[in-house]
């Protein structure tokens, strides 16, 4: 792939902008400055990396990320009262071009599902539409584990009702938790395989309690790393991706 096309594919600007960065000597590959926009590089080579204006970057044909979402951010490109989670990402990830004509209006990575502005924890993002659809599909039954802080003390009757199923106001069909465990007097560990609007908060309210704080700790077998600070992101590894589908 041409170097200017390579930079464009990674979100570093239009093809003209990328060519200009290269011609100005602001791009290096493997530690060597390259000033030829048409220089060819093998994107299939493992570990292809480059530096743009002092920013180190590894080539990824598709972007798969995790973000430790802090409170006070909306999962929206057009947020209202709160800033969007996308402001926590580098500009290149927000500007990655679409891969197909059918997704021509979708620029940059997209959140895989949403977390409310006051919900923290594991959020996945990608520019792979098939991956996003697969992870969001209720038919795939991907388990998501939430750590819930409740306003009132928990009791066995509440966890039993969550496991049996509760009826929410948007459907007559009962919705049940895949797992529900009272870890402490006000700490509930809840596992869901669906993604209804405000589902955790509504289910907890349906059994007579209230959510005071909500944190998503795991999706599938992929847990939020303890060493990833709030507001920070990282690429998903091959092992991470396997943990999401296993």
N, C-alpha and C positions, 0 to 999 in steps of 0.2 A: 504494500500500500504506500502511496506517496505520503511524504511527511506532512504536507499541508492537509491532506485528506484525513490522515491519522489524528492530527490535533482537532480537526473539525468533528470527527466522530466521537471524541472524548469531551466535547463541550467547551473548547477554548475559543469559540467565536466563529464567525462566518469564514468561508474559505479564504476570502480576501484578507481578513484580519489575521488568520493563521499564517498565510503566506508572508504577510508583513512582519509578524513576530520572528519568523525564521530568517528572513532577509536582514533583519536588524541584529542578528546574532544573539537573540534572546532564547534560543532553544538548543538544548544539547541532548544527545542520545548516547548513553553509555559513557558519560563524562566528556564527550567530544562535541564541541559546538558545530552545528550544521547550519549552513546558510543557503542551502538549495531546497526550495519547496518541493521539487520533484524527486528528491532522493527517495529511493525505495527501501522499505523495511518489511521484514517478515512478521506479520502480526500473529502468526501461529507459533512463533518461537516463544518458548517458556521464559518468563521473566523480562519481557520487553518493557523497558522503563525509560523515561525521559524527564527533562527538567524544562519548565516554561517560566521564564521570568523569576527564577529562583525557587519555583515550586516543584518539588519532586512528585512524579505521577507514574503509576504503573498502568499499562494498557489493559483494559477490560472490554471485551466485545460487548458484553451485557453487564449492567450494573446490578449487583445484589448487595444490599447494605443492611446493617442493623444500627439503630439509634437508641440511646438511652434517653427517652423523652422526659424532660422535666415538666413540672406543672406550669401552667400559664402560657401554653402554646396550643394553637389549633392545628389540626391536620387538614389544612386547606391552603390552596394557592391564592384564595381570596378571603383571608381571615377578616373577622369583624372587630370585636373588642380586644382581641388578643393577637400577638404576633403569630405568624405561621411557622410550623416546624421546619419548613424549607429554608428559612433564614439561618438555621443552624448548620447548613451544608455549604461546601464551597460552590462558587458560581458555576464551575464546570459541571457539577452534578445537576444543577438546576437548568442548565442550558443544553444538555445532551440532545442531539437531534433525534427525531423519530426514526425507527428502523424500517417502517413500511408506509406505503401511501395511505393505507387505511387508518393509520394513527398519526396522520400528518399534523393534526392540531394538538397532539400531546407532546410537549417538549419537557425534557428532564425526567428525573425519577419521580415516581408516584408512591404515596403511602399505600401499603398493603392493608386495607381496612383502616379504621380510624380509632383514635383514642380521644376521649373528651379532653378539654383543656386542663381540667384538674386531675386527670389520670396520668400516672407516670409509668415508666418502664419500657419494655421491649417493643419496639416498632420496626417493622421491616419496610424497606423501600426498594423499588426496582424500576427499570425501564423495559422489562420483559412482560408484555401484556399477558402471555399465556401463563407465566408464573403467578402473576397477580390474580388472575381468574381462578387458577387452581387452588391457591391459598385461601381465597375468599369463598369458594364454593361450599355451601353447607353439606353437599353430598360427599365431600371428601372427609368430613368429620375430623378435621385437624384440631386436636385438643389445645386449649389455651388456659394457662393456669394464672389465676389472679390471687393476690394477697389483699384481703379486704379488712379494713379497720371499721368496726361497727360502732354506732352511737350507744346502743344498749347491750347489755351482756347477752351472750349467745346461750342457747340451751339445746338439748337434744332434739326437741320437737321441731325447731327451726331447721336444723340440718336435715332431719328426716323429710320434711316437707320439700326442701330443695331437691333432694334426691328423688322423691316421688313425682315431683313436677308441680308447677304453679301456673295458673292462667293469667296471662298478661292482657292489657286492655286492647291490643291490636289483633288478637286472634283467639278463637275459642279453644284452640288446641293447647294442652298443657305443655310447658317447657320444663325439662328436667336437667339438673346438673349431672355431668358425668362423674363427678366426685365432689364431696363437700366435707370438710374436716374443721372442727373448732380447734385451732392451734393454741388459742388462749381465750380468756374471758371475752375479749373484744376483737379477736383476730381469727378470721375465717379464711381458709384456703379453698378456693372454688375453681373447679375445672369445667369449662364449657366447650362444646363442639359446634356451637352456632354463633352468629354474630349479629343479633338483633340490636336495634337502637337502644342505647342505655340499658342493655340487658342485665348486667350485674346489679345495677342500682334498682331496677324495677323488680327483679327477683327477690332481692333482700327486702325491699319494701313490702312485697306481697306476703312475706312470712312475719311481718310485724316489727321489722328492724329498719335501720337506716345506715347507708354507707357514709362514713366520714372521710375515708381516704381509700384510694384504689390504685394498685400497682400491678402491672402485668409482668410476671416473672419468667414465663416460659411459653414457647409455641412448639408443639410437637415435643421432640426431645431436646430442642435448642433452648438453653437457659441464658438469661442475660448475664454476661460475665461480671463478676464482682469488681473487676479492675477497670470497667468502662464507666467513667464518671458521667453524671447527669449532663445532658446537652452535647455529649460526644458521640461520634459515629465511627464505624469501621467496616471494611469490606467483609462479606461473608466468605469463609473458606469452603473448600469442597466438602470437608467434614460437617460444617454447619449446614450446608444445603442437604446433605444426606440425612442429618438429624431432623430436618423439617418434613421429610417424606417417609421416613422409616416408621 
